[in-house]
């Protein structure tokens, strides 16, 4: 099978640490990357979770509270308050 070169830019310190890790587990950097590529192709996805900590404002609990509050306001169950502005000086 013909071989192709894959080039990726990574932080120099990350590359050094990755090379050392690969060496410690008996792999070359190239073989570790090939394992990753084969896993992606076999599973048709990135073979680990990629996520982030979502904004708590958009939590299910908060969104339910907001929807309930909007419904109450539309039903005339709310109260109008004056806006209080505070100078942060």
Secondary structure as GFF3:
##gff-version 3
##sequence-region A 1 89
A	DSSP	alpha_helix	12	24	.	.	.	ID=ss1
A	DSSP	alpha_helix	29	43	.	.	.	ID=ss2
A	DSSP	three_ten_helix	56	58	.	.	.	ID=ss3
A	DSSP	alpha_helix	60	74	.	.	.	ID=ss4
###
